[in-house]
Amino acid sequence: MPSAEEMSVYRDDRPDVRPTRRDSVAASGSELIGGPAGRWALRTGGGYLTPVRVVALVAIGMFALGMVQKMPCYNWAWFRGATSQYTHACYSDIPHLFLGRGFSEGKIPYFDRLSGDMEYLEYPVLTGLFMQVASWLNVADGSIQNREQVYWMINAGMLMICAVIIAVCVARTHRRRPWDALLVALAPAFVLTATINWDLLAVALTAAAMLMWSRGRALAFGVLIGLATAAKLYPVLLLGPLLLLCWRAGRWREFGTAATAAAGAWLVVNLPVMLLAPEGWKKFYTFSRERQIDFGSFWLIITQRTGEQIDVSRVNTYATLLMLLACAGIAALALGAPRRPRFAQLAFLVVAAFILTNKVYSPQYVLWLVPLAALARPRWRDFLIWQACEVVYFLGIWMYLAYTTGAKHQGLPPEGYQVAIAAHLLGTLYLCAVVVRDILLPERDGVRQDGSDDPSGGVLDRAADVFAVGPAARSRRYAAPGPEGPRVDWGRTL
């Protein structure tokens, strides 16, 4: 019979993990608000200010600060030439596309043809619906400037809801680690880039999907991943790591349910537009294929340093090959690691690989990684190092655009911008490296140091392996399937 202590591991009713008791950076930072939590601090569920509510309030407060940061543009810089919005680092696609994609004229995305080179809206269907709903809510009269301001404000309000959903979902995904969601709520790059574009919709759906999977709800996970993929392409990548982990654990039924539900949800959203407006529907995919090398990617460094343009078809081929190589490495890691990796770890790695190999790494793409990073590597030092690199890039791209668009060329020249690109690429690679180290050395994984297995893994949590290769196959040291089996404290045995 397992002991009471062992049973508490499986019931997961132990006290919350407090980062100020385990993370020196978090403990030092807590001095700003009175120091680490003491022994008499309220546990989860005690009082009104539970961890989840605190995280939600912090997320709202930080998002509001991000809106304040955009005020110079909201008041005048979006409307008085291009350079001012760059020198104030407050650029946003939202007001510009209100006019540029026909919303100001009442045009319907995908169905109504646009004037100019962009014939149709170049966003996935669910994001287009999000944009259209905001346009319907915009009943402001007056000048186009006033209507653009109101449109941005409506979108900001809707995106704030998405931001709170993300923070709450991260807080609830790891039951015993709700405070890790403060990494999301307080992330500087999250605050700065939240209203550049509409990415938070897909991120919120993906975070909710991760929460559903952690609760063992494969069908709900699949539906949410399908909807997220209908808003942005990257969420479908999470099915790859899930396939590998379910293969190793023999959980084919759950994976089949999730994959089928994801395909069904994606089709429900896309099929009507696909059939009724095929030319508008496929614009996102043709635009992605034909898009030239753009900001933030290592491909841009190559072209700027060599002075030679690479044909876009060759870039697509090379980027695909690099992504496939990265996925092969992740697959080897998933099947051969001494202990089955956590779902959040592999999810972070595959999305990071997609961004790093892509021909564009827009500043708001960091939003895709922030929730996954908080679940994969909840360590403040590493997280803040990465965030510092992203803030450097956030400032770098706007100063570079100020340099290239301003008549006086005041800002960051190409050489300086290349340094900023390298900084945020290296920052992402650094976080990938420490996640890989945690996978290869599970005793270094902060989530697992208290005997936990995979809190975001759902049916994978403490499931026994049925297939593995390399060190995992030789060691045969697998997590027990439940309380009827012996508890394995990997922090001591590995």
N, C-alpha and C positions, 0 to 999 in steps of 0.2 A: 504493500500500500504506500502511495506517495505521501510524504509528510504534508503538514499544513502549509509550510513555506512553499513546497513545490506546487501544491494545489493553487496557491495564490498566483503563481506564475501563469497558470493556464486560465484562471478566471480573470486575470489581468486587473485585480482590484487593489494592487499595491499603490502606495502614494505616488503622486505625480513626480516625475523627474524634474528637479529644479535646476536650470542651467547655471544659476549662481552658485550652486553647490558642486558642480562638476566642470565648469568652464571658467578658466581664470580671466579671460577677456570679458565674459558676461558679468563675472563678479566685480571686476574693476569698473565696468560701465554702470553697474547698479548703484555705485556710490553717489551718482547724480540724483538718485531718488531715495536715498537713505540707506543703501547697502543691501547685501544679500538677505533673502528671506530667512527669518529665524525659525527656531524649532516650534514656536507657538503660532506660526503663520497658518492661515486657514487653508485647509486642503480643498481639492476640487469639489465643487458643489456647495461649499460653505459661503454664505453671504450672497449679496447681489452681484458683486464684481468677481464672477468666476473667470478663469483664464480665457475662455472663449469670448466672453463679453469684453474683457480688457483688450484682447487682440482686435476685436471688431472696432472698438472705439479708437484704438491707436491707428488702425488702418484708415478710418474716416478722417482722423486728424491729419495724418500724413498726406492723404490724397488732397485734402483741402489746401495744405501748404504747396503741393504741386500745382494746384490751380492758381494760387497766388503768384507762383513763379512765372506763370503764363500771362499775368496781367499786363505787362508792357505791350505784348502783342495783341491782347484782347482790346486794349484801349486804342492802339493806333498802329503798331508796327506791322501787323498783317496787311494793312491797307495803304501803306506809304512806301512803296518800293520793297525790293527783296532783301536788301542788305540789313536793314534794322532788325528784322526778326531773327537774323543769324547772330548779330552782335549781342543781342539780348538773350540768345540761347533759348528762345521760347517758340520755335517753329512748331506748327501742327498741320497735318494734312486736312484736318476736318473742315475748317472754314473754306479752304481753297477748293476742295472737292465738292462742296455744296454748290458752288457756281460752276466748276469745271466738269462735273458729271451730271449736270442737268436737273439736280434737285430743286434749284431755285426756279426752274421753269415748269416744275410739275411733271417731269418725265419719269417714266417707270423703268427701273433698272432691268436690263436684259431684253426688254420688249421694245423700248424706244431707242432709236438710233441717235447717237450724239454727234454734234458738229466737231470738226477737227480730225486729227489723226486717230484719237481714241474713239473708235466707233461705238463701243459698248463699255459698260462698267467692267473693270478688270478684277473684281473681287469675287470670292466664292458666294454661293447663293445665300447662305444664312447671314453672312456679313452684309450682303446687299439688302436683305430684309431689315436688319438692324438699322442701317443707314436710312432706309425708306421710312421706317417707323418714326425715327427722329425727325425726318422731314415732315411727316404728317402732323407731328406734335408742334411743329414750328408754325404758329399762326400769327407771327409778328408781321406788322405792316411797316411801311416806310422804306428807307434806303436799303440797298443791297448790303451795305456794311452792317446795318442794324440786324438784318435777317441772318447774316453770317455769324454775328456775335451770339444771337439767340440759339442758332443751330449748334454752335460749339458748346454753349452752356447746357443745352438739352442732352447732347451726347456725353458731356462730362458727368452729368447726373446719372445717366444710365451706366456709364463706365465705372462710376463710384460703386454702384450696386455690385457690379462684377468684381471689383477689387475686394469688397467686403466678403463676398462669397468665396473668393480664393483664399483669403486669410482664414476664414472660419473652417473651410474644408481642410486646409492644412493642419489647423489646430486639432481637428477631430480625427484625422487619419491615423496618427499615432496616438492611441488612447492615453498613454502615460506621459506623453511629451507635448502637451498643448502649447507650452511656452516657446517651442521651436518656431511656431508661426510668427513670432515677433521678428524673425529674420525676414519674412515677407513684408510684414507691415512697416518695418523700419528701413527696408532696403533703399538706399539713395537712388539707384538707377531705376527702381520700380516707380518711385515718386516722380522722377524727372521725365520718364518716357510714357507714363500711363495714358496721356491724352494726345500723343503724337498721331496715333492711328487707332484702329478698332480691334487690335489684337487681344485685348482683355476679354472679349466675348469668348473666343476659343480657349483662352487660358482658364477662364472660370468653368467652362464645361469640362475641360480636362481635369481640373482639380476636383470637381464633383465626381467625375468618373473614378478617380483614384480613391476617393472616400468610399464610393460604393463597392469597389473591389476589396478594399480593406475590411468591409463588413460581410464579405462573401456573397455579394449580389452581382453575379456575373451578367445577368440579363440587363440590369440597370447600367452597369459599367459599359456594356456594349452599346446600348442606346445612346448614352452620353458621349462616348467616343465617336460614334457615327455622326452625331449632331456637331461635335467639335470639329470633325473633319470637314463637315459642310460649311464651317465658318473659316477654317484655315487648314492647310494640308497637313501640317506636321503631326497632329494628334494620332493619325493612323499609324505612325511609326511605333507607338507604344505596343501595338499588337505583336511586333517582332520579339521584343524581350519577353513578353508574356508567353508567346509560343515556346521559347527556349526553356523558361522556368517551368511551364506546365509539362513539357516533354521530360524534363529531368525529374519532376515529381509525379509523373504519370497522371496528371489532371486533364486529360483530353476532353472530357465532357464539359468541364467549365470553360475551357478555351473555345470549344466549338460553339457553345452558347453565346459567349462574348463576341466572337468574330461574326457569327450570323446576325446577331442583333445590331452590330455596328454597320454591317452592309445594308441591313434593312432600313435602319434609321437614316443613313446617308441617301438611300434611294428615295425614301418618302419625301425628303426635302428637295432633292435634285430632279427627280423624274418629271414633275409637272413643268418645270422650266426647260428641262432638256427636250421635252416633246413639243411644247408650245413656242419656245424661243431658242431653237438650237444654236443659232449664230451668236446670240448674246450669252448663252450658257457656256459655250466653249471658249469665250474670250479670256477667261482667267487662265486656262491651260495653254492657249496659244501665246498669250502675253508672257507667261512664265518661261515658255520654251524660247521665245524670241528675244527676251530681255537681255540686254548687253551686260557686260561686267559692270558692277555698280559699287556703291559706297560700302566700305567696311570690310571687304573681303581681301584675302591674301592675293587673289587674282589681280586686284587693282594695284597692289604694290608691284607685282611683276610687270604689268603693262606700263606703269609710270616710270619704273626704274629702267626698263629696256627701251621704252619709246615705241614699242611695237604692239599693235592691236591683235588680239587672238580672236579668230573666227568664233562666233557664238556657238556654232554646232560642235566645234572641237572642245570648247569649254564645257558644254553640256556633257559630252562624252567623258572628258577627264574627271569632271566633278562626280559623275555617276560611278566611274571606276573607283575613285577614292572613297566614296561613300560605301560601296560594296566591300572594299578592303577593310574599312573601319567596322562594318557590320560583321564581317568574318572574324575579326579580332574579338568583338564583343561576344559572338557566339562561342568562340573557343573559351573565353573567360567564363561565360555562363555555365558551360557544360563541364569545364575542367577545374574550376576553382575548388579549393579544399572543402568549402562549405557553400551551399547554394546561395548566390547573391540575392540581396533584397531587390524587390521589384523596382523601388524608387531609384536604386543605384543604376540599374541597367536602363531604366527609362531616361534618366538624366544623360547617360553616356550616349545613347542613340540619338537623342535630340541635339545634343552638343555636337556630335559628329556631323549631323545634317547641316547645322549652321556653319561649322568650321569649313566644310568642303564646298559650301554653296558659293555661287558667283556674286551673291549680295549678302551682306550682314548688316541690315538696317539697325539703327540704335534701339528701336523698340523690340527687336528680337530677343533682347535680354529678358523681356517679360515671360517668354516661353520657358526660360530656364530657372527663374527665381523660385517658384514653388517646388520644382523638382529638386533643386539644390538644397532647399531647406529640409526636405525629406531624406535626401541621399547623404548629405554631409552636414549635419546640424552642429557645426563648430564655428563660433563667431570669428576667430582669427582668420581662417581660410575664406570664409564667406566675405569678410570685409576686405581682404586683399583683392579678391575678385571684383567686388563692388567698386573699389578704388580705381581699378583698371577701367571699368565700364564708365565711371564718371569722367575719367581722363578722355575717353573716346567721345563721350557725349559733348564735352566742351570742344574737343578737337574738330569734330565734323562741322559744327556751326562756325567755328573760326575759319576753317578751310573754305566753307561756302561764302563767308564774308570776304575772304581774300579773292576768290574767283569771280564773285558777282559785283564787287565794289570797284568803282573807277580808279580809286587810289591804291588798290591791292593791300588794304590794311587787314591783317588777320594772320592766319597760319598758312605758310607756303606748302607746296606739295611734300617737301621733305619732312616738315614737321607733322603733317597729316599722316604720313606713312609711319612715323613713330607712334602716333596715337592708335593707328590700326594695329600695329604690332603689339601694343600694350594690351588692348582688349582681347586679341587672339591669344596671347600668352597667358592672360588672366584666366580665360576659359580653359586652356590646356592645363594650367596648374590645378584647377579644381577637378578636372577629369583625372589628373594623375593621383591626387589624394583619394579620390573615390576608388580608383583601380587598386591602390594600395590597401584600402580598407577591405576590398573583396579578396585580395590575395592573403591578407593578414587579418582575419576576422576579429582577432583580439584587439586590433587598433580601431575598430568600428565603434564609435561612441554609442550608437543605438543598441549594440549587442553586448556591451560591457556589463550590463546588469542581468544577463542571462536571457534576454529577449531574442527572438529569432527574426521574424520579418513582420513587424506590426502593420505594414501596409500590404502584406501579401495575401490577406484573406484566407482562402483555402490552402494557400502555399505555406502559411505560417505553421511551423513545426511539422510539416508533412515530411514523410520519409522519402528519400530518393529511390527511384527505380531505374534510373539511367544516369550514368556519368562517365567521363573519360579522364585520362591522365591521373593527377594526384587524387582527385575525388574518388575515382574508381578503385585506386589502390588502398586508400585509407579506410574506406567503408565506414567512416564516422559520420553518421547522419543524424539529423534532429529527430527526436521521437515524435510519433504522430499525435500524441495527446497525453492526457494525464495518466492513462493506463501504462505508459511507457516511462522509462527512467528519464529524469531531467538531465540534459547535457549542458553544462556550463562551459560554453566555448571560450569564454575569457580566460579560463584556467587550463583547458585541455589542449588548446592549440599552441 
